[in-house]
Amino acid sequence: MLVAASLCHAAGSTLPTGNSPAPIAFQHFPDRLHAFVWRNWEMVSLERMAGVLDTRPENVRRLGESMGLPPHRTPPAQYQERGYISIIRRNWHILPYEQLLKLLDWDAEKLAFTLREDDFLWIKLGSLKPACPVLRYAEPNDATVKRCEQIKAIVSSHFADQFSLPAEPRFDFVRELSTGGVPEVSPASARGKQEKIRFLYSYCGVFGDPLLTPELDPYPDGLLQRLSNLGVNGVWLHVVLRQLAPSPVFPEFGADHERRMANLRRLVDRARKYGIDIYLYMNEPRAMEVPFFKDRADIKGVQEGSFHTLCTSTPQVRQWLTDSLTYVFKQVPGLGGVFTITASENLTNCYSHSRTAAGCPRCSKRSAPEVIAEVNKTIAAGVWAGNPEAKVIVWDWGWPEDADAAQRIIDALPGNVYFMSVSEWSKPIVRGGVAGTVGEYSISAIGPGPRATKHWALAKKRGLKTIAKVQVNATWELSAVPYLPVMNLVAQHRANLAEADIDGLMLSWSVGGYPSPNLQLVACFDAEPRPTVGQALAQVAEARYGSGAAPDVLSAWSRFSTAFTEYPFHVGLLYQGPQQLGPANLLYPEPTKYHATMVGFPYDDLDAWRAIYPAEVLAGQFEKVAAGWREGLSLLQAAASRARTPSQQASLREDAGLAEAAGLHFRSVASQIRFIMARDALLSGSPKDTERQAQIDAVRRIAADETQNAKRLFTLVGHDSRIGFEASNHYYYLPLDLVEKVINCEYVLNTWLPHVAQPPPAGVK
């Protein structure tokens, strides 16, 4: 999750640019044209690429084949519908906006909205657009032809056999999660069986505007059934309130609201057949751009770039908020409720990104707790006016950390809201001898931490019900696999929360909503009598893999869990590190001088990755995680011979593949850190021959290791389309990105390294 500024630009046809630096040159390709063809081969049709380049499709095909790419297959429509963020990201340093729009077949308004509202995509892209020149097709010259022949030879030597094998299509998990879906329980009996809230986000949901694209169903019946079978009784949906309700006060609001409401009703009715309620993400009222306030200066609040808040200290804005929610909950009477974020994420109230509300003539004279509590009360009033039975969950994410701020907010809340806090938040940890505290979601640190414990106690004193926000499948520690096999950590955290007497669980943010054995483990603790940690682990292992394989699986889970406690946790690493891309992140032979972005482009920004850790410690901690992970993987793979039924064997193969992929990510991060350390030492011109040789040897070893990591991960992603995917970021990487990494490593070894390995001239240090 993000505490960040809103996208600042005009929402019309003007697209944001930031400071527009020069794009990165990918030196392992002959030129930008060939990089474009390579990067889009899997996701875009030849005709669309040719249109961008102002050439014929056959020319695009010839360029791709000259580099050894496999035969082009026109991708299904869902590749763009569900993977547009991947397309944008992989062309960010290659195309200017006008050609990116043509590639997407979008207008500027749609791209502007996506950059602003699709889970902070503009922030994830670095809040800047590289100044890419217009790209046109050109006939290859002799040097280009020669380099393409070299690339083709590399591809053939490493991947010819792999290309000939069938591979699982990207997004095939959507098909799998859409199968089945026969309701097994009535809504009434489901709620009787499981009263405590257990809700999460869709593993395959499109984050931007899901209610306007029902064909991209975020909750297909098969997924709802699987989640219901695992004890989940709620799911949440990202919405923007001004899109859901018309307003006589703000007539520009509510476009297409009828379609969205109709689709929301259908989704709510369908989910209730599985005993599952729909909750709406409520981060409101969203800020608007300067032109919106031309005749509305009286409601204008804090300014951030070209946006102003709709000041909630004004009766007009609060009335709009209440009326809009009342409309939604009357139009969709079966809605489960909302959860609120009122001091973070998008720019909303005047204290959402500020501790002073400077610039607002009203809120600057009020306290943050007063304003935040008022917003929550206003939202609750609107929800309950529409449906008195709906639940309002107030989340303390981003609230001021002043000594009494939380108490002042909690004391001012309505008495029948639920109060939610991130369980592990502020828990002290020591990793690699470096002390820190948890400031984001973590599975490697077992909650609850002191902040949640304190805030829950304050809420209970008020008589409020409490909810723990947890992650049980994955976090930004690693989100490129659907779930991590660190079951001992998950079980202990769940057991601790059972002792804390919490009334509900939010089981995922946008990351971590897959119907997994981890969720099965969490559900075990709802049984009476409650099992011990060991009993719950054994129950899941035996149910999923059989009694013969369970002992080895339990040992593997223990090794994975112990290894993961070495993870060098810090919010800076989680947001900016290379762990999501793993082996797909390039080895940059020259410093890019780009800053890492939030869960987007890690580049080679080691200073951002390491946060509070020295580089050596950071590398060492990932090496510890990877080493322990290998031990766990060996045990998990050994268990395969003891699984008796085809179902048990399939589960072991599937889970071992995901575990191996995670291990490759950890190993690759350590290698990338050490590569940058060695690269920078070489480029600094170390005067000692022995030191230079040590760095040269390190680069050779790392490039060889990364080649093997990329090749092995290529095999794994061919078997499992879930690897590399996360709902709010789409695919971090595609199979051909791993082939590109091998080409990149070859360039480092055979072109860049021989050049820098030359000793510096006499007298030069």
Buried (B, 14 or more C-beta within 10 A) or exposed (E): BBBBBBBBBBBEEEBBEBEEBEBBEBBBBBBBBBBBBBBBBBBBBBEBBBBBBEBEBEBBBBBBBBBBBBEBEEBEEBBBEBBBBBBBBBBBBBBBBEBBBBBBEBEBEBBBBBBBBBBBBBBBBBBBBBEBEEBEBEEBEEEBEEBBEBBBEBBEEBBEEBBEEEBBBBBEBBBBBBEBBEBEBEBEEBBEEBEEBBBBBBBBBBBBBBBBBBEBBBBBBBBBBBBBBBBBBBBBBBBBBBBBBBBEEBEEBBEEBEBBBBBBBBBBEBBBBBBBBBBBBBBBBBBBBEEBBEEBEEBBBBBBBBBBBBBBBBEBBBBBBBBBBBBBBEBBEBBBBBBBBBBBBBBBBBBBBBEEBEBBEBBBEBBBBBBBBBBBBBBBBBBBBBBEEBBBBBBBBBBBEEEEBBBBBBBBBBEEBBBBBBBBBBBEBEBBEBEBBBBBBBBBBBBBBEBBBBBBEBBBEBEBBBBBBBBBBBBBBBBBBBBBBBBBBBBBBBBBBEEBEBBBBBBBBBBBBBBBBBBBBBBBBBEEEBBEBEBBBBBBBBBBBBEBBBBBBBBBBBBBBBBBBBBBBBBBBBBBBBBBBBBBBBBBBEBBEBBBBBBBBBBBBBEBBBBBBEBEBBBBBBBBBBBBBBBBBBBBBBBBEBBEEEEBBEBBBEBBBBBBBBBBBBBBBBBBBBBBBBBBBBEEEBEEEEEBEEBBEBBBBBBEBBBBBBBBBBBBBBBBBBBBBBBBBBBBBBBBBBBBBBBBBBBBBEBBBEEBBEEEEEEEE
